[in-house]
Structures are given as C-alpha cells and as structure tokens.
Amino acid sequence: MMEITIAETGGVRFADLSGRIDSTTAPEAETILRSFAGEQEGDVIVNCAGLDYISSGGLRILLVIEKELKGSGRHVILCGLRTKVEKIFRLTGFTSIFTIEKTVNDAVAHHR
C-alpha cells in the first residue's frame, strides 16, 4: 500500500510518500507526482520518511520527473530516506543524480 499526501512547511509545498512504491502502486505514484511537479513552482521536494520500499519502477518515475524538471532548471529534492531505501539509492547510483537531504527542513533550506 502506498500513500502520497501534499503538505506544506515554511510556505513550501512538498509530496509526502509513505508505504511501498512497487509494480502495483507505481502507475498511481507517477500520475500523482507528475501532476504535483506540474503545478509546483521551483524545485519539487519529496519527503520519503514514510517510504518503506521503492522498486525499480518507482526509481524510474523519480528519474523521469527529474529529467523533465531539469530542462527548466528545476530539480527533485529527496529527503528523509530510511536506511533500506537510501541503500537502494546508493546501490543504483541515484545518490549522484538527486539532491538528498536528511529532513524536510533541510530540503526547504536547500530549495530557497
């Protein structure tokens, strides 16, 4: 099961992920995150503190959104990665593609 909610802190909106992004939930995650990225100005902050698992399909979604945003000078900023999820990002080399911050507040500070 996966849940994506839109939250706000310090006047900055971000997507809050929880649960699992796998082959079953990846299409829904893509629809929601693309929509959010499309209506969000500036960088897109994705809080992964509640994310237990991300499959290759979930990684692909984030990569596609990052590439789309990069064309307009924007980026995906990830934060709150749990140890298991962070390990997946490290093993796939995605830590060199994305800006990764420890907390939402760190991501907001980087965003400004």
DAJOZI-V566475 format. One record per backbone hydrogen bond with DSSP energy under -1.0 kcal/mol. CO is the residue of the C=O (numbers start at 0). NH is the residue of the N-H. E is the energy in kcal/mol with one decimal. If there is no record, write none. Layout:
# DAJOZI-V566475
CO/NH/E ; CO/NH/E
This chain:
# DAJOZI-V566475
0/19/-2.2 ; 2/17/-2.1 ; 4/15/-3.4 ; 6/13/-2.4 ; 8/11/-2.1 ; 11/8/-2.2 ; 13/6/-2.8 ; 14/46/-3.2 ; 15/4/-2.1 ; 16/49/-1.1 ; 17/2/-2.5 ; 18/51/-3.4 ; 18/52/-1.2 ; 20/54/-2.8 ; 21/25/-2.5 ; 24/28/-2.4 ; 25/29/-2.7 ; 26/30/-2.0 ; 27/31/-2.4 ; 28/32/-2.9 ; 29/33/-2.6 ; 30/34/-1.9 ; 31/35/-2.6 ; 32/36/-2.7 ; 33/37/-2.1 ; 34/38/-1.6 ; 35/39/-1.5 ; 43/76/-3.0 ; 44/14/-2.5 ; 45/78/-2.0 ; 46/16/-3.0 ; 47/50/-1.8 ; 49/18/-2.5 ; 52/20/-2.5 ; 54/58/-2.2 ; 55/59/-2.3 ; 56/60/-1.8 ; 57/61/-1.9 ; 58/62/-2.3 ; 59/63/-2.8 ; 60/64/-2.4 ; 61/65/-2.5 ; 62/66/-2.4 ; 63/67/-2.2 ; 64/68/-2.6 ; 65/69/-2.5 ; 68/71/-2.0 ; 68/73/-2.3 ; 69/72/-1.8 ; 74/43/-2.9 ; 75/98/-1.1 ; 76/45/-2.9 ; 77/100/-3.0 ; 78/47/-3.5 ; 81/85/-3.3 ; 82/86/-2.1 ; 83/87/-1.5 ; 84/88/-2.0 ; 85/89/-2.5 ; 86/90/-3.0 ; 87/91/-1.8 ; 88/93/-1.6 ; 88/94/-1.1 ; 89/92/-1.1 ; 92/95/-1.3 ; 93/97/-2.1 ; 98/77/-2.7 ; 100/79/-1.1 ; 102/106/-2.1 ; 103/107/-2.8 ; 104/108/-2.3 ; 105/109/-2.1 ; 106/110/-2.2 ; 107/111/-1.3
